[in-house]
């Protein structure tokens, strides 16, 4: 499952970054477009869909995919976003000398990122099999319920801001196509090439791969500036809209 989830995201990210870089886009914006094409909305769409379609048997593989998505994929995305953002800001200012400082800063931001901390903490609590006190559990449940509307508000705010130039539409649609079409195909290819997983794990991996871009893309795009933020917001909104068509078609094909 690790190779399928992380491998598919890595391949899609590398392909999209190369395409956008070859088209002359700045490194920070290319990272934002590539990350949006490879980072799925596992928590708010993937888990409910898996439970509704595949039942409780999909909970374990879905949890594994969510953990890999939050810890490894988001962590590496944060690192690359910070590094390319720092490199952009340091052009002509002795970037070579401050590269080590930029790497240390990026690693520190990854370590203290709330999504990474929460994922690692949740995995640790599940591993040691302890129960949280009821007040703590209720508080965390209440805070968790606010994340989805807060993320949607953030996406809407960036889409509502005035756009000085109508640029980035090509990158937007390429990322949407990569997320909804290419990502499931790459995942299917990895499932075919690697040793077989149980059927419910294969089905869960395919569903998770076919999801729209996650709202976490906004958190990373801020390192790339306003253009990267607006592009990420568009990718999230458009991929979510189109997934209302592509995801049911995938489920129909899966039977």
C-alpha positions as CSV (number, residue, x, y, z in Angstrom):
1,X,0.0,0.0,0.0
2,X,2.9,2.3,0.8
3,X,4.4,1.9,-2.7
4,X,1.1,2.3,-4.4
5,X,0.0,5.5,-2.6
6,X,3.3,7.2,-2.3
7,X,4.6,6.0,-5.7
8,X,1.6,7.2,-7.6
9,X,1.8,10.6,-6.0
10,X,5.5,10.9,-6.6
11,X,5.2,10.0,-10.2
12,X,2.3,12.4,-10.8
13,X,4.2,15.2,-8.9
14,X,7.4,14.7,-10.9
15,X,5.6,14.6,-14.3
16,X,3.6,17.8,-13.6
17,X,6.6,19.6,-12.2
18,X,8.6,18.8,-15.2
19,X,5.9,19.9,-17.6
20,X,5.3,23.2,-15.8
21,X,9.0,23.9,-15.5
22,X,9.5,23.2,-19.2
23,X,6.8,25.7,-19.9
24,X,8.7,28.4,-18.1
25,X,6.7,28.5,-14.9
26,X,8.6,29.6,-11.8
27,X,9.7,26.8,-9.5
28,X,7.4,27.7,-6.7
29,X,4.3,27.8,-9.0
30,X,5.3,24.6,-10.7
31,X,5.5,22.9,-7.2
32,X,2.0,24.2,-6.4
33,X,0.6,22.9,-9.6
34,X,2.3,19.5,-9.2
35,X,1.3,19.2,-5.6
36,X,-2.4,19.9,-6.4
37,X,-2.3,17.2,-9.1
38,X,-0.9,14.6,-6.6
39,X,-2.5,15.4,-3.2
40,X,-6.0,14.0,-2.6
41,X,-8.9,15.0,-0.4
42,X,-8.8,11.8,1.6
43,X,-10.4,12.9,4.8
44,X,-13.5,14.8,3.7
45,X,-14.4,12.9,0.6
46,X,-12.3,9.7,0.4
47,X,-13.1,8.2,3.8
48,X,-16.9,8.8,3.6
49,X,-17.0,7.4,0.0
50,X,-15.0,4.3,0.9
51,X,-17.2,3.6,4.0
52,X,-20.4,4.1,2.0
53,X,-19.3,2.0,-1.0
54,X,-17.0,-0.6,0.4
55,X,-18.2,-0.8,4.0
56,X,-16.2,-1.1,7.3
57,X,-13.7,-3.3,5.6
58,X,-12.2,-0.3,3.9
59,X,-11.5,1.6,7.1
60,X,-8.0,0.1,7.6
61,X,-6.7,0.7,4.1
62,X,-8.3,4.1,4.0
63,X,-6.6,5.0,7.3
64,X,-3.3,3.9,5.9
65,X,-3.7,6.0,2.8
66,X,-4.8,9.0,4.8
67,X,-1.7,8.7,7.1
68,X,0.6,8.4,4.1
69,X,-1.1,11.3,2.4
70,X,-0.8,13.5,5.5
71,X,2.6,12.6,6.8
72,X,4.8,11.7,3.8
73,X,3.1,13.4,0.8
74,X,2.2,16.6,2.6
75,X,5.5,16.6,4.5
76,X,7.5,16.4,1.3
77,X,5.3,18.9,-0.4
78,X,5.8,21.3,2.5
79,X,9.6,20.9,2.2
80,X,9.7,21.5,-1.5
81,X,7.3,24.4,-1.3
82,X,9.4,26.2,1.3
83,X,12.6,25.5,-0.5
84,X,11.4,26.8,-3.8
85,X,9.8,29.8,-2.2
86,X,13.0,30.6,-0.3
87,X,15.0,30.2,-3.5
88,X,12.7,32.6,-5.3
89,X,13.0,35.2,-2.6
90,X,16.8,34.8,-2.4
91,X,17.6,35.3,-6.1
92,X,20.5,37.7,-6.3
93,X,21.0,37.7,-2.5
94,X,23.6,35.0,-2.0
95,X,21.2,32.1,-2.2
96,X,24.1,29.6,-2.3
97,X,25.3,30.7,1.2
98,X,21.8,30.5,2.7
99,X,20.8,27.2,1.2
100,X,21.6,25.3,4.4
101,X,19.5,27.8,6.4
102,X,16.6,27.4,3.9
103,X,16.8,23.6,4.3
104,X,16.8,23.8,8.1
105,X,13.9,26.3,8.0
106,X,11.9,24.0,5.7
107,X,12.5,20.9,7.9
108,X,11.5,22.9,11.0
109,X,8.2,24.0,9.3
110,X,7.5,20.3,8.3
111,X,8.1,19.1,11.9
112,X,5.8,21.8,13.4
113,X,3.1,21.6,10.7
114,X,-0.3,20.9,12.4
115,X,-1.3,18.4,9.8
116,X,1.9,16.4,10.2
117,X,1.8,16.6,14.1
118,X,-1.9,15.6,14.2
119,X,-1.3,12.6,11.8
120,X,1.7,11.4,13.8
121,X,-0.1,11.9,17.1
122,X,-3.2,10.0,15.9
123,X,-1.1,7.2,14.5
124,X,0.8,7.0,17.9
125,X,-2.5,6.9,19.9
126,X,-3.9,4.2,17.6
127,X,-0.7,2.2,17.8
128,X,-0.5,2.1,21.6
129,X,-4.3,1.6,21.8
130,X,-5.2,4.1,24.4
131,X,-8.4,6.0,25.0
132,X,-8.4,9.7,25.4
133,X,-10.4,11.3,28.2
134,X,-13.9,12.1,27.1
135,X,-13.5,15.9,27.5
136,X,-10.3,15.8,25.4
137,X,-12.0,13.6,22.8
138,X,-15.0,15.8,22.5
139,X,-12.9,18.9,22.2
140,X,-10.8,17.4,19.4
141,X,-14.0,16.2,17.7
142,X,-15.4,19.7,17.8
143,X,-12.2,21.3,16.5
144,X,-12.0,18.7,13.7
145,X,-15.5,19.5,12.6
146,X,-14.5,23.1,11.9
147,X,-11.7,22.2,9.5
148,X,-13.8,21.5,6.4
149,X,-15.8,24.8,6.5
150,X,-12.7,26.7,7.3
151,X,-10.8,25.2,4.4
152,X,-13.7,26.0,2.0
153,X,-13.8,29.6,3.2
154,X,-10.1,29.9,2.6
155,X,-10.5,28.5,-1.0
156,X,-13.4,30.9,-1.6
157,X,-11.5,33.9,-0.4
158,X,-8.6,33.3,-2.7
159,X,-10.9,32.7,-5.7
160,X,-12.8,35.9,-4.9
161,X,-9.8,38.1,-4.9
162,X,-9.2,40.3,-8.0
163,X,-7.1,38.6,-10.6
164,X,-4.6,41.0,-12.2
165,X,-4.0,38.7,-15.2
166,X,-5.8,35.7,-16.7
167,X,-2.8,33.4,-16.5
168,X,-2.4,29.9,-15.3
169,X,-5.5,28.4,-16.8
170,X,-3.5,25.9,-18.8
171,X,-1.6,24.7,-15.7
172,X,-4.9,24.6,-13.8
173,X,-6.6,22.2,-16.3
174,X,-3.5,20.1,-16.6
175,X,-3.4,19.6,-12.9
176,X,-7.1,18.8,-12.8
177,X,-6.7,16.2,-15.6
178,X,-3.7,14.7,-13.8
179,X,-5.5,14.4,-10.5
180,X,-8.8,13.0,-11.8
181,X,-7.6,10.9,-14.8
182,X,-3.9,10.2,-14.7
183,X,-3.6,9.6,-11.0
184,X,-6.1,6.7,-11.0
185,X,-4.4,5.2,-14.1
186,X,-1.0,5.3,-12.5
187,X,-2.4,3.7,-9.4
188,X,-4.0,1.0,-11.4
189,X,-0.7,0.4,-13.2
190,X,1.1,0.0,-9.9
191,X,-1.5,-2.3,-8.5
192,X,-1.1,-4.5,-11.6
193,X,2.7,-4.5,-11.5
194,X,3.2,-5.0,-7.8
195,X,2.4,-8.1,-5.7
196,X,-1.4,-8.3,-5.4
197,X,-3.1,-6.7,-2.4
198,X,-6.5,-7.9,-1.0
199,X,-9.3,-6.7,-3.2
200,X,-10.7,-4.2,-0.7
201,X,-7.2,-2.6,-0.4
202,X,-7.0,-2.3,-4.2
203,X,-10.4,-0.8,-4.5
204,X,-9.7,1.7,-1.7
205,X,-6.4,2.7,-3.3
206,X,-8.2,3.4,-6.6
207,X,-10.9,5.4,-5.0
208,X,-8.4,7.5,-3.0
209,X,-6.4,8.1,-6.1
210,X,-9.5,9.4,-8.0
211,X,-10.4,12.0,-5.5
212,X,-10.2,15.8,-6.2
213,X,-7.3,17.9,-4.8
214,X,-7.3,18.4,-1.1
215,X,-7.7,21.8,0.6
216,X,-4.2,21.4,2.1
217,X,-2.8,22.6,-1.3
218,X,-3.7,26.2,-0.2
219,X,-1.5,25.9,2.9
220,X,1.5,25.0,0.7
221,X,0.8,27.4,-2.2
222,X,1.2,30.4,0.1
223,X,5.0,29.9,-0.2
224,X,4.7,30.5,-3.9
225,X,2.9,33.8,-3.8
226,X,-0.5,35.1,-5.0
227,X,-0.4,33.4,-8.4
228,X,0.3,30.0,-6.8
229,X,-2.5,30.6,-4.3
230,X,-5.1,31.5,-6.9
231,X,-4.1,28.6,-9.1
232,X,-4.4,26.1,-6.3
233,X,-7.8,27.5,-5.3
234,X,-9.0,27.0,-8.9
235,X,-7.6,23.5,-9.1
236,X,-9.4,22.5,-5.8
237,X,-12.7,24.0,-6.9
238,X,-12.7,22.7,-10.5
239,X,-11.4,19.2,-9.6
240,X,-14.1,18.9,-6.9
241,X,-16.7,19.9,-9.4
242,X,-15.5,17.5,-12.1
243,X,-15.1,14.6,-9.5
244,X,-18.8,14.6,-9.2
245,X,-18.8,13.0,-12.6
246,X,-15.5,11.1,-12.8
247,X,-15.7,9.4,-9.4
248,X,-19.2,7.8,-10.0
249,X,-17.9,6.6,-13.3
250,X,-14.9,4.9,-11.6
251,X,-17.2,3.3,-9.0
252,X,-19.5,2.1,-11.9
253,X,-16.5,0.6,-13.7
254,X,-15.4,-1.1,-10.4
255,X,-18.8,-2.6,-10.1
